Amino acid sequence: MGESAIHFDGEKWKAFPLPMIRGDNTGSLVGVGDVSPTEAWAVGNASATLLGQPAPVVEQWDGTEWRVFPASSFNAPGESASLLLAMTTISANDIWALGTGSNGNIGGDLFEHWDGTTWTPTIVPLGGTPVAASSDATDDVWAVGSSGLSSAQASTFVAHFNGATWQSVPSVPFASPISAAFKGVVALAPNNVWAVGTIAEVLNGPTSTLIEHYDGNAWSVVPSPSVGQNQSNVLRGITAVSPTDIWAFGDFLAADGSGNQMTLLLHWDGTSWTLAPSPNPEMGSILIDTLDAGVTTGRNVWIVGSQLPGSVGNGFIDTLAIHSTTEAGAGSN
């Protein structure tokens, strides 16, 4: 979500104004966590500051409006060049915001914790960049992302909080030149965690979906379908209704060379991952539709993303939301 927020009240979506991030109209919010109807949080980054470098941003919803949290309340003394990339909420007094940061000569993964009163930052050099987070308990918090010099030579990255410390956790290793990265995670129980992303078999080659599962002891690859051959597929997120009703989503490129980028939806029924139908708005001469984030409430599944109507380069991006109340498939709303 950029510098905008939309809310569903049970009948319709409504846009809510957000305060401009430090006067920076190109800043963005990239993670959101919901505690109650009167408390929600969002994290992101201002693209430029007086020092000429990005800076993290935290915003809070109080049931009436969004407000920017003072930077002094979550930045560590001497902290610089920090970015917030994801968040997860456990309760009103147990929230994590994650990203990258540096404090003096120490650089690494940034873990900001909210205890209901104070944000406390911790920088741990774990060697990766967390871009998604999920938690099922105070002592079972997961972060995933990638490590490596570039996206073309990336490796999956996993970190875990056990209630006391953040530690890296080995995921499935891949031999060079295979490149892989995680982009989404959902934690259902200490022995049931899923991570999704993308994998390329050759350097700068087409990508396929990547899904791994943690059973309490180790991560393993679970077979997942991709659309077509020699075309790029990517899973950007995952959300779960139950252990036997899980949705992974992202997008894929058309095989005809048109440049069309279309929504991708996968479903887990407790036994296997299968492709599920997902809509693409029929607007303009080219499709650029992506699914980026999802949430479940009861049997309801909401997955949101963006669409670029018209032709490439028109500069306008619209929101996109799909909704399902069944295990069989997803429909547009």
Secondary structure, 3 states (H helix, E strand, C coil): CCCCEEEECCCCEEEECCCCECCECCCEEEEEEEEECCEEEEEEEECCCCCCCCEEEEEEECCCCEEECCHHHCCCCCEEEEEEEEEEEEECCEEEEEEEEEECCEEEEEEEEECCCCEEEEEECCCCEEEEEEEEECCEEEEEEEECCCHHHCEEEEEEECCCCEEECCCCCCCCCCEEEEEEEEEEECCEEEEEEEEECCCCCCEEEEEEEECCCCEEECCCCCCCCCCCEEEEEEEEEECCEEEEEEEEECCCCCCCEEEEEEEECCCCEEECCCCCCCCCCCCEEEEEEEEEECCEEEEEEEECCCCCCCCCCEEEEEEECCCCCCEEC
